[in-house]
């Protein structure tokens, strides 16, 4: 949404094309003056659509989308700048998840997966990839040896924090955690809270409650609902900022994952201190004091939560730390300018830029030779 807003403000005509079905919670893109188009997988109808549209810039939402449509754009609109929005490094998230499930420490060898091969190939095929986390920028350049000219560090782009509506320490109560339940790290963290962390907190704060918000809760999620234990499964929040802004402390004990955590950014914008893990805070600190506490063991997370919940001075300082983080690292204007400058420079020198990326040209050649004919075979099969 932030990317569409940036390009609209620069005078681009923006078309949002998706093969996904609409949901009741879809954004109203027409209000943003963004045209919406439904497209099909493995269909030459996309070729006709994109040829008529003739875009100067195409942005793919995650590498799976680039795999499906990147070669079609390259063939039909070869002069269009191709940008990949990675969202997060999926190979890092899946590697950490595998290590956790196997009850061992994560190592760099966990990155050498099929996910990594697909994801890094997609990065090479594109003219520019947007990397949301400073940690992942370092990983791509130092471990995978991706040239810096193909990468742009672009974190969340936030307006200055508005504090006038914030509730005070005394006006707030209880804990909150929030996150889409279709995202495995979120579900895992809720299980961790219910089974290990919350009983320790509840023993020290018997009057406190934990409210768990998240879209798409399954039956196994709702089964965790236990008012007797002060553990409430609330389902989807109509307004995430509103419910976060009412809680005294947000808990995000993530044991694996990647990218930046929107829930922690929302908490900082709402003046709600948080307790999270090193993985949760990864790429969001920049050497600044954290907006709460960072802990990586059950006892340390629980102790930090109780301390933050009961110590008003610490709580208020954590709020100030959150403001500093948002303004220093995630300022909207500075990050927008970096994006627009990078896009402008590459567009002006696109042939020369691509000439330095032989690996990408080679991968695109083989993708077109392989994926193209597989897609055409599927299309013919679907006609029968």
C-alpha positions as a Markdown table, in Angstrom:
| # | Residue | x | y | z |
|---|---|---|---|---|
| 1 | Unk | 0.0 | 0.0 | 0.0 |
| 2 | Unk | 2.9 | 2.4 | 0.8 |
| 3 | Unk | 4.5 | 1.6 | -2.5 |
| 4 | Unk | 1.4 | 2.3 | -4.5 |
| 5 | Unk | 1.0 | 5.6 | -2.6 |
| 6 | Unk | 4.5 | 6.7 | -3.4 |
| 7 | Unk | 4.1 | 6.0 | -7.1 |
| 8 | Unk | 0.7 | 7.6 | -7.3 |
| 9 | Unk | 2.1 | 10.8 | -5.7 |
| 10 | Unk | 4.8 | 10.9 | -8.4 |
| 11 | Unk | 2.1 | 10.9 | -11.1 |
| 12 | Unk | 2.3 | 7.3 | -12.1 |
| 13 | Unk | -0.9 | 5.6 | -13.3 |
| 14 | Unk | -1.0 | 2.5 | -11.1 |
| 15 | Unk | -2.7 | -0.8 | -12.0 |
| 16 | Unk | -3.0 | -3.5 | -9.4 |
| 17 | Unk | -3.1 | -6.9 | -11.1 |
| 18 | Unk | -3.8 | -10.0 | -9.0 |
| 19 | Unk | -4.7 | -13.6 | -9.6 |
| 20 | Unk | -6.0 | -13.9 | -6.0 |
| 21 | Unk | -9.6 | -13.9 | -5.1 |
| 22 | Unk | -11.1 | -10.8 | -3.4 |
| 23 | Unk | -11.9 | -11.1 | 0.3 |
| 24 | Unk | -14.3 | -9.1 | 2.4 |
| 25 | Unk | -11.3 | -7.3 | 3.9 |
| 26 | Unk | -9.7 | -6.1 | 0.6 |
| 27 | Unk | -8.7 | -2.5 | 0.4 |
| 28 | Unk | -10.8 | -0.1 | -1.7 |
| 29 | Unk | -8.2 | 0.6 | -4.4 |
| 30 | Unk | -10.6 | 2.8 | -6.4 |
| 31 | Unk | -10.5 | 5.4 | -3.6 |
| 32 | Unk | -6.7 | 5.5 | -4.1 |
| 33 | Unk | -7.2 | 6.1 | -7.8 |
| 34 | Unk | -5.6 | 2.6 | -8.5 |
| 35 | Unk | -7.1 | 0.5 | -11.2 |
| 36 | Unk | -7.7 | -3.2 | -10.3 |
| 37 | Unk | -7.3 | -6.0 | -12.8 |
| 38 | Unk | -7.9 | -9.7 | -12.3 |
| 39 | Unk | -5.4 | -11.9 | -14.1 |
| 40 | Unk | -5.0 | -15.6 | -14.6 |
| 41 | Unk | -2.1 | -18.0 | -13.9 |
| 42 | Unk | -0.7 | -19.9 | -16.9 |
| 43 | Unk | -2.7 | -17.9 | -19.4 |
| 44 | Unk | -1.7 | -16.0 | -22.5 |
| 45 | Unk | -4.5 | -13.5 | -21.6 |
| 46 | Unk | -1.9 | -11.9 | -19.3 |
| 47 | Unk | 0.4 | -11.3 | -22.3 |
| 48 | Unk | -2.4 | -9.4 | -24.1 |
| 49 | Unk | -3.2 | -7.5 | -21.0 |
| 50 | Unk | 0.3 | -6.3 | -20.2 |
| 51 | Unk | 1.0 | -5.6 | -23.9 |
| 52 | Unk | -1.9 | -3.2 | -24.1 |
| 53 | Unk | -1.1 | -1.7 | -20.7 |
| 54 | Unk | 2.6 | -1.2 | -21.8 |
| 55 | Unk | 3.9 | -0.3 | -18.4 |
| 56 | Unk | 7.2 | 1.6 | -17.8 |
| 57 | Unk | 7.6 | -0.2 | -14.5 |
| 58 | Unk | 6.4 | -3.5 | -13.1 |
| 59 | Unk | 6.6 | -4.5 | -9.5 |
| 60 | Unk | 6.2 | -8.1 | -8.4 |
| 61 | Unk | 4.8 | -8.9 | -4.9 |
| 62 | Unk | 7.2 | -11.6 | -3.7 |
| 63 | Unk | 9.3 | -14.0 | -5.8 |
| 64 | Unk | 6.4 | -16.5 | -6.5 |
| 65 | Unk | 4.7 | -13.7 | -8.5 |
| 66 | Unk | 7.9 | -13.0 | -10.5 |
| 67 | Unk | 8.2 | -16.7 | -11.3 |
| 68 | Unk | 4.7 | -16.7 | -12.8 |
| 69 | Unk | 4.7 | -13.4 | -14.6 |
| 70 | Unk | 8.3 | -12.1 | -14.9 |
| 71 | Unk | 9.2 | -13.9 | -18.1 |
| 72 | Unk | 5.9 | -12.8 | -19.7 |
| 73 | Unk | 6.7 | -9.2 | -18.8 |
| 74 | Unk | 10.3 | -9.6 | -20.1 |
| 75 | Unk | 9.1 | -11.0 | -23.4 |
| 76 | Unk | 6.1 | -8.6 | -24.0 |
| 77 | Unk | 7.5 | -5.4 | -22.5 |
| 78 | Unk | 11.3 | -5.7 | -22.6 |
| 79 | Unk | 11.8 | -2.0 | -21.8 |
| 80 | Unk | 9.8 | -2.1 | -18.6 |
| 81 | Unk | 11.8 | -1.8 | -15.4 |
| 82 | Unk | 11.2 | -5.0 | -13.3 |
| 83 | Unk | 11.2 | -4.6 | -9.5 |
| 84 | Unk | 10.8 | -7.4 | -7.0 |
| 85 | Unk | 9.3 | -6.5 | -3.6 |
| 86 | Unk | 10.7 | -9.4 | -1.5 |
| 87 | Unk | 8.6 | -8.6 | 1.6 |
| 88 | Unk | 11.0 | -10.7 | 3.5 |
| 89 | Unk | 13.6 | -13.4 | 2.7 |
| 90 | Unk | 11.5 | -16.5 | 2.6 |
| 91 | Unk | 14.5 | -18.8 | 2.6 |
| 92 | Unk | 15.6 | -17.3 | 5.9 |
| 93 | Unk | 12.2 | -17.7 | 7.4 |
| 94 | Unk | 11.8 | -21.3 | 6.3 |
| 95 | Unk | 15.4 | -22.1 | 7.3 |
| 96 | Unk | 14.8 | -20.9 | 10.8 |
| 97 | Unk | 11.5 | -22.7 | 11.0 |
| 98 | Unk | 13.1 | -26.0 | 9.9 |
| 99 | Unk | 15.9 | -25.6 | 12.6 |
| 100 | Unk | 13.3 | -24.8 | 15.3 |
| 101 | Unk | 11.2 | -27.9 | 14.4 |
| 102 | Unk | 14.3 | -30.1 | 14.4 |
| 103 | Unk | 15.2 | -28.6 | 17.9 |
| 104 | Unk | 18.6 | -27.3 | 16.9 |
| 105 | Unk | 20.4 | -24.0 | 16.3 |
| 106 | Unk | 19.9 | -22.3 | 13.0 |
| 107 | Unk | 23.0 | -22.3 | 10.8 |
| 108 | Unk | 23.8 | -20.7 | 7.4 |
| 109 | Unk | 23.6 | -24.2 | 5.8 |
| 110 | Unk | 19.9 | -24.0 | 6.5 |
| 111 | Unk | 19.7 | -21.3 | 3.8 |
| 112 | Unk | 20.9 | -23.7 | 1.0 |
| 113 | Unk | 17.3 | -24.8 | 0.2 |
| 114 | Unk | 15.2 | -24.9 | -2.9 |
| 115 | Unk | 13.4 | -21.8 | -1.5 |
| 116 | Unk | 16.8 | -20.0 | -1.6 |
| 117 | Unk | 17.5 | -21.1 | -5.2 |
| 118 | Unk | 14.2 | -19.9 | -6.4 |
| 119 | Unk | 14.3 | -16.6 | -4.4 |
| 120 | Unk | 17.9 | -15.6 | -5.3 |
| 121 | Unk | 17.2 | -16.5 | -9.0 |
| 122 | Unk | 14.2 | -14.2 | -8.9 |
| 123 | Unk | 16.3 | -11.4 | -7.4 |
| 124 | Unk | 18.9 | -11.8 | -10.2 |
| 125 | Unk | 16.2 | -11.8 | -12.9 |
| 126 | Unk | 14.9 | -8.4 | -11.8 |
| 127 | Unk | 16.4 | -5.0 | -12.3 |
| 128 | Unk | 16.0 | -4.1 | -8.6 |
| 129 | Unk | 14.9 | -5.9 | -5.5 |
| 130 | Unk | 13.4 | -4.1 | -2.5 |
| 131 | Unk | 14.8 | -5.5 | 0.8 |
| 132 | Unk | 12.9 | -4.6 | 3.9 |
| 133 | Unk | 15.5 | -5.6 | 6.6 |
| 134 | Unk | 19.1 | -4.3 | 7.0 |
| 135 | Unk | 20.0 | -7.8 | 8.2 |
| 136 | Unk | 18.7 | -9.3 | 5.0 |
| 137 | Unk | 20.7 | -6.7 | 3.0 |
| 138 | Unk | 23.9 | -7.9 | 4.7 |
| 139 | Unk | 22.9 | -11.6 | 4.2 |
| 140 | Unk | 22.3 | -11.2 | 0.5 |
| 141 | Unk | 25.5 | -9.3 | -0.2 |
| 142 | Unk | 27.8 | -11.2 | 2.2 |
| 143 | Unk | 26.4 | -14.8 | 2.1 |
| 144 | Unk | 24.8 | -15.0 | -1.3 |
| 145 | Unk | 27.2 | -12.5 | -3.0 |
| 146 | Unk | 24.4 | -10.6 | -4.7 |
| 147 | Unk | 25.7 | -7.3 | -6.2 |
| 148 | Unk | 24.6 | -4.2 | -4.3 |
| 149 | Unk | 23.4 | -2.6 | -7.6 |
| 150 | Unk | 20.5 | -5.1 | -7.7 |
| 151 | Unk | 19.3 | -4.3 | -4.1 |
| 152 | Unk | 17.7 | -1.4 | -2.4 |
| 153 | Unk | 17.2 | -1.3 | 1.3 |
| 154 | Unk | 13.6 | 0.0 | 1.8 |
| 155 | Unk | 12.0 | -0.5 | 5.2 |
| 156 | Unk | 8.6 | 0.7 | 6.3 |
| 157 | Unk | 7.8 | 4.3 | 5.3 |
| 158 | Unk | 6.1 | 6.0 | 8.2 |
| 159 | Unk | 4.7 | 9.5 | 8.8 |
| 160 | Unk | 5.9 | 11.2 | 12.0 |
| 161 | Unk | 4.4 | 9.6 | 15.1 |
| 162 | Unk | 1.2 | 11.4 | 16.4 |
| 163 | Unk | 1.1 | 11.2 | 20.2 |
| 164 | Unk | -1.8 | 13.4 | 21.1 |
| 165 | Unk | -4.3 | 10.5 | 21.3 |
| 166 | Unk | -2.2 | 8.2 | 23.3 |
| 167 | Unk | -3.6 | 6.7 | 26.5 |
| 168 | Unk | -1.4 | 7.0 | 29.7 |
| 169 | Unk | 0.1 | 4.2 | 31.8 |
| 170 | Unk | -2.9 | 4.4 | 34.2 |
| 171 | Unk | -5.5 | 4.4 | 31.4 |
| 172 | Unk | -4.2 | 1.1 | 30.0 |
| 173 | Unk | -4.4 | -2.5 | 31.1 |
| 174 | Unk | -3.6 | -6.0 | 30.0 |
| 175 | Unk | -1.4 | -7.5 | 27.4 |
| 176 | Unk | -2.0 | -8.0 | 23.7 |
| 177 | Unk | -0.6 | -10.0 | 20.9 |
| 178 | Unk | -1.7 | -9.8 | 17.2 |
| 179 | Unk | -1.0 | -11.4 | 13.9 |
| 180 | Unk | -2.6 | -13.3 | 11.0 |
| 181 | Unk | -2.9 | -16.9 | 11.9 |
| 182 | Unk | -2.2 | -18.1 | 8.4 |
| 183 | Unk | 1.4 | -16.9 | 9.0 |
| 184 | Unk | 3.1 | -19.8 | 10.8 |
| 185 | Unk | 5.5 | -17.7 | 13.0 |
| 186 | Unk | 2.4 | -15.9 | 14.5 |
| 187 | Unk | 0.6 | -19.2 | 15.3 |
| 188 | Unk | 3.8 | -20.6 | 16.8 |
| 189 | Unk | 4.3 | -17.6 | 19.1 |
| 190 | Unk | 0.7 | -17.8 | 20.3 |
| 191 | Unk | 1.3 | -21.5 | 21.2 |
| 192 | Unk | 4.5 | -20.5 | 23.0 |
| 193 | Unk | 2.6 | -17.8 | 25.0 |
| 194 | Unk | -0.2 | -20.2 | 26.0 |
| 195 | Unk | 1.9 | -23.2 | 26.9 |
| 196 | Unk | 5.0 | -21.6 | 28.5 |
| 197 | Unk | 5.1 | -17.8 | 28.9 |
| 198 | Unk | 1.6 | -16.7 | 30.0 |
| 199 | Unk | 1.4 | -19.1 | 33.0 |
| 200 | Unk | 4.6 | -17.5 | 34.4 |
| 201 | Unk | 3.3 | -14.0 | 33.8 |
| 202 | Unk | -0.2 | -14.8 | 35.2 |
| 203 | Unk | 1.3 | -16.2 | 38.4 |
| 204 | Unk | 2.9 | -12.8 | 39.1 |
| 205 | Unk | 0.1 | -10.7 | 37.7 |
| 206 | Unk | -3.1 | -12.7 | 38.5 |
| 207 | Unk | -5.4 | -9.9 | 37.5 |
| 208 | Unk | -3.9 | -9.3 | 34.1 |
| 209 | Unk | -5.3 | -10.7 | 30.9 |
| 210 | Unk | -3.8 | -11.5 | 27.5 |
| 211 | Unk | -5.9 | -10.7 | 24.4 |
| 212 | Unk | -5.0 | -12.5 | 21.2 |
| 213 | Unk | -6.0 | -10.9 | 17.9 |
| 214 | Unk | -5.6 | -12.3 | 14.4 |
| 215 | Unk | -7.4 | -13.0 | 11.2 |
| 216 | Unk | -8.4 | -16.5 | 10.1 |
| 217 | Unk | -8.3 | -18.3 | 13.5 |
| 218 | Unk | -8.8 | -22.0 | 13.0 |
| 219 | Unk | -10.5 | -24.3 | 15.5 |
| 220 | Unk | -7.2 | -25.2 | 17.1 |
| 221 | Unk | -6.7 | -21.5 | 17.7 |
| 222 | Unk | -10.1 | -20.8 | 19.2 |
| 223 | Unk | -9.6 | -23.9 | 21.4 |
| 224 | Unk | -7.0 | -22.0 | 23.3 |
| 225 | Unk | -9.6 | -19.5 | 24.6 |
| 226 | Unk | -9.6 | -19.7 | 28.4 |
| 227 | Unk | -11.2 | -16.8 | 30.4 |
| 228 | Unk | -10.3 | -18.6 | 33.6 |
| 229 | Unk | -6.7 | -18.3 | 32.7 |
| 230 | Unk | -7.1 | -14.7 | 31.5 |
| 231 | Unk | -6.2 | -15.9 | 27.9 |
| 232 | Unk | -8.7 | -14.5 | 25.4 |
| 233 | Unk | -8.9 | -15.4 | 21.6 |
| 234 | Unk | -10.4 | -12.3 | 20.1 |
| 235 | Unk | -10.3 | -13.1 | 16.4 |
| 236 | Unk | -9.8 | -10.4 | 13.8 |
| 237 | Unk | -9.4 | -6.8 | 15.0 |
| 238 | Unk | -11.5 | -4.3 | 13.0 |
| 239 | Unk | -8.8 | -1.7 | 13.8 |
| 240 | Unk | -5.4 | -3.0 | 14.8 |
| 241 | Unk | -4.1 | 0.4 | 16.0 |
| 242 | Unk | -7.1 | 0.9 | 18.2 |
| 243 | Unk | -6.8 | -2.4 | 20.1 |
| 244 | Unk | -3.0 | -2.1 | 20.4 |
| 245 | Unk | -3.4 | 1.4 | 21.7 |
| 246 | Unk | -5.6 | 0.2 | 24.6 |
| 247 | Unk | -3.2 | -2.4 | 25.9 |
| 248 | Unk | -0.3 | -1.7 | 28.3 |
| 249 | Unk | 2.2 | -4.1 | 26.7 |
| 250 | Unk | 2.4 | -6.0 | 23.4 |
| 251 | Unk | 4.0 | -9.5 | 23.4 |
| 252 | Unk | 5.6 | -10.9 | 20.3 |
| 253 | Unk | 7.7 | -13.9 | 21.3 |
| 254 | Unk | 8.7 | -15.0 | 17.8 |
| 255 | Unk | 10.9 | -18.0 | 17.6 |
| 256 | Unk | 11.5 | -17.8 | 13.9 |
| 257 | Unk | 10.7 | -15.5 | 11.0 |
| 258 | Unk | 12.2 | -12.9 | 8.8 |
| 259 | Unk | 11.7 | -9.3 | 7.5 |
| 260 | Unk | 10.3 | -6.6 | 9.7 |
| 261 | Unk | 7.4 | -7.1 | 12.1 |
| 262 | Unk | 4.4 | -4.9 | 11.4 |
| 263 | Unk | 2.9 | -5.6 | 14.8 |
| 264 | Unk | 6.0 | -4.0 | 16.4 |
| 265 | Unk | 5.9 | -1.0 | 14.2 |
| 266 | Unk | 2.2 | -0.6 | 15.0 |
| 267 | Unk | 3.0 | -0.8 | 18.7 |
| 268 | Unk | 5.6 | 2.0 | 18.4 |
| 269 | Unk | 3.1 | 4.1 | 16.5 |
| 270 | Unk | 0.5 | 3.6 | 19.3 |
| 271 | Unk | 2.9 | 4.2 | 22.2 |
| 272 | Unk | 2.6 | 0.6 | 23.4 |
| 273 | Unk | 5.9 | -0.9 | 24.6 |
| 274 | Unk | 6.6 | -4.4 | 23.6 |
| 275 | Unk | 8.5 | -7.5 | 24.6 |
| 276 | Unk | 9.9 | -9.5 | 21.7 |
| 277 | Unk | 12.8 | -11.8 | 20.8 |
| 278 | Unk | 16.0 | -11.1 | 18.9 |
| 279 | Unk | 14.4 | -12.4 | 15.8 |
| 280 | Unk | 11.4 | -10.1 | 16.4 |
| 281 | Unk | 13.5 | -7.0 | 16.7 |
| 282 | Unk | 15.9 | -7.9 | 13.9 |
| 283 | Unk | 16.4 | -5.1 | 11.4 |
| 284 | Unk | 14.3 | -2.7 | 13.5 |
| 285 | Unk | 16.8 | -1.2 | 16.0 |
| 286 | Unk | 19.7 | 0.4 | 14.1 |
| 287 | Unk | 21.7 | 0.5 | 17.3 |
| 288 | Unk | 19.0 | 2.5 | 19.1 |
| 289 | Unk | 17.5 | 1.6 | 22.5 |
| 290 | Unk | 14.5 | -0.7 | 22.1 |
| 291 | Unk | 10.9 | 0.2 | 22.6 |
| 292 | Unk | 10.6 | -2.2 | 25.5 |
| 293 | Unk | 12.5 | -5.4 | 26.1 |
| 294 | Unk | 14.2 | -8.1 | 24.0 |
| 295 | Unk | 14.5 | -11.6 | 25.5 |
| 296 | Unk | 15.0 | -15.1 | 24.1 |
| 297 | Unk | 14.1 | -17.5 | 26.9 |
| 298 | Unk | 10.8 | -18.3 | 28.5 |
| 299 | Unk | 11.8 | -16.9 | 31.9 |
| 300 | Unk | 13.5 | -13.8 | 30.5 |
| 301 | Unk | 10.5 | -13.0 | 28.3 |
| 302 | Unk | 8.1 | -13.4 | 31.2 |
| 303 | Unk | 10.2 | -11.4 | 33.6 |
| 304 | Unk | 10.6 | -8.6 | 31.0 |
| 305 | Unk | 6.8 | -8.5 | 30.5 |
| 306 | Unk | 6.1 | -8.2 | 34.2 |
| 307 | Unk | 8.8 | -5.5 | 34.6 |
| 308 | Unk | 7.5 | -3.5 | 31.7 |
| 309 | Unk | 3.9 | -3.9 | 32.8 |
| 310 | Unk | 4.6 | -2.6 | 36.4 |
| 311 | Unk | 7.4 | -0.1 | 36.0 |
| 312 | Unk | 5.9 | 3.2 | 34.9 |
| 313 | Unk | 9.2 | 4.9 | 34.4 |
| 314 | Unk | 10.6 | 2.1 | 32.2 |
| 315 | Unk | 7.3 | 2.0 | 30.3 |
| 316 | Unk | 7.3 | 5.7 | 29.5 |
| 317 | Unk | 11.0 | 5.6 | 28.4 |
| 318 | Unk | 10.2 | 2.6 | 26.1 |
| 319 | Unk | 7.5 | 4.7 | 24.4 |
| 320 | Unk | 10.0 | 7.5 | 23.8 |
| 321 | Unk | 12.4 | 4.9 | 22.4 |
| 322 | Unk | 9.8 | 3.8 | 20.0 |
| 323 | Unk | 9.3 | 7.3 | 18.7 |
| 324 | Unk | 13.0 | 7.7 | 18.1 |
| 325 | Unk | 13.2 | 4.4 | 16.2 |
| 326 | Unk | 10.3 | 5.3 | 13.9 |
| 327 | Unk | 11.6 | 8.8 | 13.2 |
| 328 | Unk | 15.3 | 7.8 | 12.8 |
| 329 | Unk | 15.0 | 4.6 | 10.8 |
| 330 | Unk | 11.5 | 4.6 | 9.1 |
| 331 | Unk | 10.9 | 8.2 | 8.1 |
| 332 | Unk | 8.6 | 8.3 | 5.1 |
| 333 | Unk | 10.2 | 11.2 | 3.2 |
| 334 | Unk | 13.8 | 9.9 | 3.4 |
| 335 | Unk | 12.9 | 6.4 | 2.3 |
| 336 | Unk | 10.6 | 7.6 | -0.4 |
| 337 | Unk | 13.4 | 9.7 | -1.8 |
| 338 | Unk | 15.8 | 6.8 | -1.8 |
| 339 | Unk | 13.3 | 4.6 | -3.7 |
| 340 | Unk | 12.5 | 7.2 | -6.3 |
| 341 | Unk | 16.2 | 8.1 | -6.9 |
| 342 | Unk | 17.1 | 4.5 | -7.4 |
| 343 | Unk | 14.2 | 3.9 | -9.9 |
| 344 | Unk | 15.0 | 7.1 | -11.8 |
| 345 | Unk | 18.7 | 6.2 | -12.1 |
| 346 | Unk | 18.1 | 2.7 | -13.3 |
| 347 | Unk | 15.4 | 3.8 | -15.8 |
| 348 | Unk | 17.8 | 6.3 | -17.3 |
| 349 | Unk | 20.5 | 3.7 | -17.7 |
| 350 | Unk | 18.5 | 0.4 | -18.1 |
| 351 | Unk | 20.6 | -1.2 | -20.9 |
| 352 | Unk | 23.9 | -0.5 | -19.1 |
| 353 | Unk | 22.4 | -1.7 | -15.8 |
| 354 | Unk | 21.3 | -4.9 | -17.3 |
| 355 | Unk | 24.6 | -5.4 | -19.1 |
| 356 | Unk | 26.4 | -5.7 | -15.8 |
| 357 | Unk | 24.0 | -8.5 | -14.6 |
| 358 | Unk | 24.9 | -11.4 | -16.9 |
| 359 | Unk | 23.7 | -13.9 | -14.3 |
| 360 | Unk | 20.3 | -12.4 | -14.4 |
| 361 | Unk | 20.2 | -12.5 | -18.2 |
| 362 | Unk | 21.3 | -16.1 | -18.1 |
| 363 | Unk | 18.6 | -17.1 | -15.6 |
| 364 | Unk | 15.9 | -15.3 | -17.6 |
| 365 | Unk | 17.0 | -17.1 | -20.7 |
| 366 | Unk | 16.6 | -20.5 | -19.0 |
| 367 | Unk | 13.4 | -19.4 | -17.3 |
| 368 | Unk | 11.8 | -18.5 | -20.6 |
| 369 | Unk | 13.1 | -21.7 | -22.1 |
| 370 | Unk | 11.7 | -23.8 | -19.3 |
| 371 | Unk | 8.9 | -22.1 | -17.4 |
| 372 | Unk | 7.4 | -20.7 | -20.6 |
| 373 | Unk | 6.7 | -24.0 | -22.1 |
| 374 | Unk | 5.5 | -25.5 | -18.9 |
| 375 | Unk | 3.1 | -22.7 | -18.6 |
| 376 | Unk | 1.9 | -23.1 | -22.2 |
| 377 | Unk | 1.5 | -26.9 | -21.6 |
| 378 | Unk | -0.7 | -26.1 | -18.5 |
| 379 | Unk | -2.7 | -23.6 | -20.5 |
| 380 | Unk | -3.4 | -26.1 | -23.3 |
| 381 | Unk | -4.2 | -28.8 | -20.7 |
| 382 | Unk | -6.7 | -26.5 | -19.0 |
| 383 | Unk | -8.5 | -25.9 | -22.3 |
| 384 | Unk | -9.5 | -29.6 | -22.6 |
